Amino acid sequence: MKRLSAFLFVFCLILLGFGYPRFQLEKKVGRVLADVTVNMRVWGPLITISNVSTSNIVADGADVGWDTEISTPCTLSYGTTVACTDGSANAGTDTSFLVGLSGLNSNTHYFFKIHCETADRYGNAAGTFDTLALPQVIEPVAVPVGGIYPAAQSVSLSSATGGATIYYTTNGSVPTTSSTQYIGPIGIPTSTTLRAIAVRVGMADSSVMTETYTINLPGQVATPSISPAAGTYSSAQSVTLSTITAGATIYYTLDGSLPTIGSTVYVAPIAVASTTTLRAFAIRAGLTDSGVLTAVFTIQPKEEDDNNDQGGHKKSKSASPVTPVRTISNGPEGSVSPPSGGGQAAGPSKRIESPVKEGPTLGQTILMKLANSAVLTFTLSILLLIIAMVLLLVRISILGQLSHAPGMDENLYRWDGIANKLLWLDIIFGFALSILSSVAMMFMLFTLVVSLTFVMLEGVRRYINWRSK
């Protein structure tokens, strides 16, 4: 502890040197603050920026305008955050400005900043605007609409939005611009799910149109119907299949594969206990096979209560066994109490005597107090040093802010009130660092003295003990 205390004592002296606020004002243009030189520029009155406005806001652009009291060069920066880092534009030199922004995202909130500056004056302004959402293409319309038909159908698609292109699928999947492009009527010879979207450049894609066509040709078995309908359920379902064609036999699969006459014959409701893709069709001698029914059941059971046992009953907490307690008394007669359970104690009673402990000597007491004092002061010193280090880091950060100003040459800082506040903060933190370092240094010095005293007294005590032997 002696060596560590000595090291920390020297470290406190170093911190004290860092903490003492030394500064010297230079004539008009600068100052030296804690060995860091910060050049200052003397600024005149702020440039007044007025009539800040936005206009011609569309989905991908907007115009920003403003006026200044004097002819001055200005720049405009913008972005989706207050930092305005997405882009910037040089507005030129004038007293009235109008800057057009393009290539923006639709339906987005934007921030913008205006900065005007001359040789001895400057001014700033800021604002926000929201770009418009893109208009959406109108959803396609199918003619004829979905339904049950006794013959194949020819379906036409159209959108009320002029110039829109339609894409469609006939397998039930969601259409994209990579799907089949609509160029003419679509033949629907069998039961089909038709889905389509319409798109146009400069507009949002339409919503998806979905039409289901069930084709029951003359002489064809009607496509089976299902109950309950496909969907998402929280428990197992009992699914029934039926067809309006009398005497037809229904075959089905539960793995999503195409059913055939080799598949399972439907004779009773089907238990669906987990997510299942059920497909079925019906046949009858002398008639054409029906179309294939496809239904997806998603089973999402609710989570069971962890506190229930396998039988559905709540778990009960088992009682802990009670251990009889045997007490031993130290009374004059000396007795052994029986266990609390009511049993009798065996054997004769026994007296139990506590040994007498000797207290520490005066020398040992002094040494213990010195050791405790050294540990306490050492701990306090460490805490003070941690606080001092934090203050030192804050002060270094303040000096960094003073010596680097954004948007200007290095070591050149604009005098707009911020520098003055940072100076006062630096002085306050400097004095606080000096005081903490001084207190920590005194604690370390005390720790060092106490440690040396402890070592000397301990040596004397051991010497006396050796001589007494």
C-alpha positions in Angstrom: 0.0 0.0 0.0 3.0 2.3 0.6 4.2 2.2 -3.0 0.7 2.5 -4.4 -0.1 5.5 -2.1 3.2 7.2 -3.2 2.3 6.6 -6.9 -1.2 8.0 -6.4 0.2 11.0 -4.6 2.3 11.8 -7.6 -0.7 11.3 -9.9 -2.7 13.8 -7.8 0.0 16.3 -8.4 -0.3 15.8 -12.1 -4.1 16.2 -12.0 -3.7 19.3 -9.9 -1.5 20.7 -12.7 -4.2 19.9 -15.3 -7.0 21.3 -13.1 -5.6 24.7 -12.5 -7.3 27.0 -15.0 -4.6 29.0 -16.7 -5.7 31.3 -19.5 -4.5 34.5 -21.1 -6.5 36.7 -23.3 -4.9 37.8 -26.5 -5.6 41.1 -28.1 -9.0 40.8 -30.0 -8.2 37.6 -31.9 -7.4 34.9 -29.5 -6.6 33.4 -26.1 -4.6 30.6 -24.6 -6.7 28.3 -22.4 -5.0 25.3 -20.7 -2.3 25.2 -23.3 -4.8 25.2 -26.2 -4.9 28.2 -28.4 -8.3 29.2 -29.8 -8.4 32.0 -32.4 -11.5 34.2 -32.2 -13.2 36.2 -35.0 -15.1 39.3 -34.1 -18.6 39.2 -35.7 -21.0 41.9 -36.4 -24.8 41.8 -35.9 -26.6 38.6 -37.1 -28.0 38.6 -40.7 -31.8 38.6 -40.6 -33.3 35.8 -42.6 -37.0 36.3 -43.1 -40.0 34.9 -45.1 -38.7 31.3 -45.0 -41.3 29.2 -46.9 -41.8 26.0 -48.8 -43.9 25.7 -52.0 -44.6 23.4 -54.9 -44.3 20.3 -52.6 -44.8 17.1 -54.6 -44.0 13.5 -53.9 -40.4 13.8 -55.0 -39.5 17.5 -54.6 -40.2 20.9 -53.1 -39.1 24.6 -53.3 -37.6 26.4 -50.4 -37.5 30.2 -50.4 -36.2 33.0 -48.0 -35.1 36.7 -48.0 -32.1 38.4 -46.4 -31.7 42.0 -45.3 -28.4 42.3 -47.3 -27.0 40.7 -50.4 -25.1 37.6 -49.0 -24.1 34.1 -50.2 -26.3 31.4 -48.7 -26.4 27.6 -48.7 -29.3 25.2 -48.1 -28.8 21.7 -46.6 -31.6 19.2 -46.1 -32.2 15.6 -44.9 -34.6 13.3 -43.0 -32.8 14.1 -39.7 -32.1 17.4 -37.9 -28.4 17.0 -39.0 -29.6 17.7 -42.6 -26.9 15.5 -44.2 -28.8 14.1 -47.2 -27.8 16.9 -49.5 -27.0 20.6 -49.9 -27.4 23.3 -52.5 -25.5 26.6 -53.1 -28.2 29.2 -53.4 -25.8 31.9 -54.7 -25.6 35.6 -53.6 -28.7 37.6 -53.4 -31.4 39.1 -51.1 -34.2 36.8 -52.3 -33.7 33.1 -52.7 -35.7 30.2 -54.1 -34.1 26.7 -54.2 -35.7 23.7 -55.8 -35.1 20.3 -54.3 -35.7 17.1 -56.3 -35.2 13.4 -56.0 -36.8 13.3 -52.6 -38.6 10.3 -51.1 -42.4 10.4 -51.2 -44.5 10.7 -48.0 -41.4 11.7 -46.0 -40.7 14.3 -43.3 -37.7 16.5 -44.2 -35.6 19.1 -42.3 -33.7 21.9 -43.9 -31.2 24.5 -42.7 -30.2 27.9 -44.2 -26.8 29.4 -43.6 -25.8 32.8 -44.9 -22.4 34.4 -44.2 -20.3 37.4 -45.2 -16.8 38.4 -44.1 -18.1 39.7 -40.7 -21.7 38.7 -40.4 -23.7 35.5 -40.5 -27.3 34.2 -40.1 -29.1 30.8 -39.8 -32.6 29.6 -40.2 -34.3 26.2 -40.3 -37.6 24.6 -41.2 -39.4 21.3 -42.2 -41.8 20.0 -44.8 -43.5 16.8 -45.8 -43.4 15.4 -49.3 -46.7 14.1 -50.7 -47.6 10.5 -51.0 -47.6 9.0 -54.5 -51.1 8.6 -55.9 -52.1 4.9 -56.2 -53.2 3.1 -59.3 -56.8 2.0 -59.2 -57.2 -1.7 -58.6 -58.0 -3.8 -61.7 -61.5 -5.0 -62.4 -62.4 -8.4 -63.8 -65.3 -9.1 -66.2 -67.0 -11.4 -65.4 -66.4 -11.4 -61.7 -65.6 -14.6 -59.8 -68.3 -17.1 -59.1 -69.7 -20.5 -60.1 -70.1 -21.0 -63.8 -71.3 -24.0 -65.8 -68.8 -23.4 -68.6 -65.3 -22.0 -69.2 -64.9 -18.3 -68.9 -63.0 -15.6 -70.8 -62.0 -12.9 -68.3 -61.0 -9.3 -69.2 -59.0 -7.1 -66.9 -58.9 -3.3 -66.8 -58.0 -0.4 -64.6 -59.5 3.1 -64.4 -56.0 4.6 -64.2 -55.0 5.5 -67.7 -51.6 4.1 -68.9 -51.5 1.5 -66.2 -50.0 -2.0 -66.9 -51.7 -5.1 -65.4 -49.9 -8.2 -64.2 -51.7 -11.4 -63.1 -51.4 -14.9 -61.8 -53.8 -17.9 -62.0 -52.2 -20.1 -59.3 -53.3 -17.9 -56.3 -49.9 -16.4 -55.7 -49.4 -12.6 -55.2 -48.7 -11.0 -58.6 -45.7 -8.7 -59.2 -44.2 -6.9 -62.2 -42.4 -10.3 -62.9 -45.8 -12.0 -63.3 -47.6 -12.5 -66.6 -48.5 -9.1 -68.3 -52.1 -8.8 -69.3 -52.5 -8.2 -73.0 -55.9 -9.8 -73.7 -58.8 -11.9 -72.3 -57.7 -14.7 -70.0 -59.2 -18.2 -70.6 -60.5 -19.9 -67.4 -61.3 -23.5 -68.5 -61.3 -24.9 -64.9 -61.7 -23.7 -61.4 -59.1 -21.0 -60.9 -58.1 -18.2 -58.5 -57.2 -15.1 -60.5 -55.2 -12.3 -58.9 -53.9 -9.1 -60.5 -52.3 -5.7 -59.9 -52.0 -2.5 -61.9 -48.8 -0.4 -62.0 -47.8 2.9 -63.5 -44.5 4.9 -63.4 -44.7 7.8 -60.8 -47.6 6.2 -58.9 -47.9 3.6 -56.2 -48.9 0.1 -57.3 -52.6 -0.8 -56.9 -54.0 -3.2 -54.3 -54.3 -6.8 -55.4 -57.5 -8.0 -57.1 -58.6 -11.5 -56.3 -61.4 -13.4 -58.0 -62.2 -17.1 -57.6 -63.9 -18.9 -60.5 -65.5 -22.3 -60.0 -66.2 -24.0 -63.3 -68.8 -26.8 -63.1 -69.1 -28.0 -66.7 -72.2 -29.9 -67.9 -71.5 -33.5 -67.3 -68.8 -32.6 -64.7 -69.0 -33.3 -61.0 -69.3 -30.2 -59.0 -66.2 -29.2 -57.1 -66.4 -30.2 -53.4 -67.2 -27.5 -50.8 -65.7 -27.4 -47.3 -66.9 -26.4 -43.9 -65.5 -24.6 -41.9 -63.8 -22.4 -44.4 -60.0 -22.4 -44.7 -58.3 -19.9 -42.3 -56.5 -19.6 -39.0 -57.9 -21.2 -35.9 -56.7 -21.5 -32.3 -57.9 -25.1 -31.9 -58.3 -28.3 -33.9 -61.1 -28.4 -36.4 -63.5 -31.0 -37.7 -63.7 -30.5 -41.5 -66.5 -31.8 -43.6 -66.5 -32.1 -47.4 -69.5 -32.2 -49.7 -70.6 -31.9 -53.3 -73.9 -31.1 -54.9 -73.5 -33.9 -57.4 -75.4 -36.8 -56.0 -73.6 -40.1 -55.9 -70.1 -38.5 -56.3 -67.1 -39.9 -54.4 -64.7 -37.4 -52.8 -61.0 -38.1 -52.5 -58.6 -35.9 -50.5 -55.0 -35.4 -49.4 -53.7 -33.6 -46.3 -50.1 -32.9 -47.5 -50.9 -30.5 -50.2 -50.4 -33.0 -53.0 -52.8 -33.3 -55.9 -55.5 -35.9 -55.0 -56.2 -38.9 -57.3 -58.5 -41.9 -57.1 -55.7 -43.5 -55.1 -56.0 -40.9 -52.3 -58.0 -41.3 -49.2 -61.8 -41.5 -49.7 -63.9 -39.1 -47.7 -66.4 -40.9 -45.5 -66.5 -38.9 -42.3 -65.4 -35.4 -40.9 -61.6 -34.9 -41.0 -59.8 -34.0 -37.8 -57.3 -31.2 -38.5 -55.2 -30.7 -35.4 -52.2 -28.9 -37.0 -51.5 -26.6 -39.9 -52.6 -28.5 -42.9 -53.2 -28.0 -46.7 -56.2 -30.0 -47.7 -57.0 -30.7 -51.3 -60.0 -32.7 -52.6 -61.9 -33.5 -55.8 -65.0 -35.6 -56.6 -65.7 -38.2 -59.3 -68.7 -40.0 -60.6 -69.0 -42.6 -63.3 -70.2 -41.1 -66.5 -69.2 -37.6 -65.6 -66.0 -35.5 -65.8 -64.0 -35.3 -62.6 -64.5 -32.1 -60.6 -62.1 -29.3 -60.1 -59.6 -29.5 -57.2 -60.5 -27.8 -54.0 -57.6 -26.4 -52.0 -57.9 -25.2 -48.4 -55.2 -24.2 -46.0 -55.9 -24.5 -42.2 -53.5 -22.8 -39.9 -53.8 -24.0 -36.3 -52.2 -21.8 -33.6 -53.1 -23.2 -30.2 -52.9 -20.9 -27.2 -50.0 -21.4 -24.8 -50.9 -23.7 -21.9 -50.5 -22.5 -18.4 -47.2 -23.7 -17.0 -48.8 -24.0 -13.6 -51.1 -26.8 -14.8 -50.2 -30.5 -14.5 -50.8 -33.1 -17.2 -54.4 -33.6 -15.9 -55.2 -29.9 -16.3 -55.2 -29.3 -12.6 -53.2 -26.6 -10.9 -49.9 -27.7 -9.3 -49.9 -27.5 -5.5 -46.8 -26.7 -3.5 -45.7 -29.7 -1.4 -45.2 -28.9 2.3 -41.7 -29.1 3.6 -41.1 -31.6 6.3 -40.7 -30.2 9.8 -37.5 -31.2 11.5 -37.7 -31.4 15.4 -35.5 -28.8 17.1 -33.3 -29.8 20.0 -32.3 -27.0 22.3 -29.5 -27.0 24.8 -29.8 -24.7 27.8 -26.9 -23.2 29.8 -28.8 -22.8 33.0 -27.3 -23.5 36.4 -28.6 -27.0 36.5 -27.7 -27.7 32.9 -30.4 -29.5 30.9 -31.1 -30.7 27.4 -34.6 -29.9 26.1 -36.4 -32.6 24.2 -37.2 -32.3 20.5 -40.1 -30.0 19.7 -42.0 -33.0 18.3 -42.7 -34.2 21.8 -40.1 -36.9 22.2 -38.0 -37.4 25.4 -34.3 -36.7 25.5 -32.1 -39.7 26.2 -29.1 -39.7 28.5 -28.1 -37.5 31.5 -28.2 -33.7 31.3 -25.0 -31.9 30.4 -23.7 -28.5 31.3 -22.2 -26.6 28.3 -19.8 -23.7 29.2 -18.7 -21.0 26.8 -15.0 -20.3 26.7 -13.8 -16.9 27.8 -12.3 -14.9 25.0 -9.4 -12.5 25.7 -9.7 -9.0 24.3 -7.0 -7.4 22.2 -4.2 -5.6 23.8 -3.7 -1.8 23.6 -1.0 -2.1 21.0 -3.2 -4.4 18.8 -6.1 -1.9 19.1 -3.9 1.0 18.0 -2.6 -1.0 15.0 -6.1 -2.1 14.0 -7.3 1.5 14.1 -4.4 2.7 12.1 -5.0 -0.1 9.5 -8.7 0.8 9.3 -7.9 4.5 8.9 -5.4 3.7 6.1 -7.9 1.6 4.2 -10.7 4.2 4.6 -8.6 7.1 3.4 -7.2 5.0 0.5 -10.7 4.1 -0.6 -11.8 7.8 -0.4 -8.8 8.8 -2.4 -9.6 6.3 -5.1 -13.2 7.6 -5.4 -12.0 11.2 -5.6 -9.5 10.3 -8.3 -12.2 8.6 -10.3 -14.3 11.8 -10.1 -11.3 13.9 -11.0 -10.6 11.7 -14.1 -14.2 12.2 -15.2 -13.9 16.0 -14.8 -10.6 15.9 -16.7 -12.3 14.1 -19.6 -15.2 16.6 -19.6 -12.7 19.4 -19.6 -10.8 17.9 -22.5 -14.1 17.6 -24.4 -14.9 21.3 -23.7 -11.4 22.3 -25.0 -12.0 20.2 -28.1 -15.3 22.0 -28.7 -13.5 25.4 -28.3 -10.7 24.4 -30.7 -12.8 22.9 -33.5 -15.8 24.7 -34.9 -18.0 22.9 -37.5 -18.3 24.5 -40.9 -15.3 26.8 -40.4 -11.5 26.6 -40.6 -9.7 24.7 -37.9 -9.2 26.6 -34.6 -11.6 29.4 -35.8 -14.7 29.7 -33.7 -17.7 32.0 -34.2 -18.3 34.2 -31.2 -22.1 33.8 -30.8 -22.4 33.2 -27.1 -21.6 29.5 -27.2 -17.9 30.1 -26.8 -18.5 32.2 -23.8 -20.6 29.5 -22.1 -17.9 26.9 -22.9 -15.2 29.1 -21.4 -17.1 29.4 -18.1 -17.8 25.7 -18.0 -14.1 25.1 -18.6 -13.1 27.4 -15.7 -15.7 25.8 -13.4 -14.5 22.3 -14.2 -10.9 23.4 -13.9 -11.4 24.7 -10.4 -13.4 21.6 -9.4 -10.6 19.4 -10.8 -8.1 21.4 -8.8 -10.0 21.1 -5.5 -10.7 17.3 -6.0 -7.0 16.7 -6.8 -5.9 18.7 -3.8 -8.2 16.7 -1.4 -7.2 13.4 -3.0 -3.6 14.4 -2.6 -4.1 15.1 1.1 -5.9 11.8 1.6 -3.1 10.0 -0.1 -0.5 11.8 2.0 -2.4 10.8 5.1 -2.6 7.2 3.9 1.2 7.2 3.2 1.9 8.6 6.8 -0.5 6.1 8.4 1.0 3.2 6.4 4.5 4.1 7.5 3.4 4.5 11.1 1.6 1.2 11.0 4.8 -0.5 9.6 7.0 1.0 12.4 4.6 0.1 15.2 4.2 -3.4 13.9 7.9 -3.7 13.8 8.3 -2.5 17.4 5.5 -4.9 18.5 7.2 -7.9 16.9 10.6 -6.8 18.4 9.1 -6.6 21.9 7.5 -10.1 21.5 10.8 -11.5 20.3 12.6 -10.0 23.3 10.0 -11.3 25.7 10.5 -14.8 24.5 
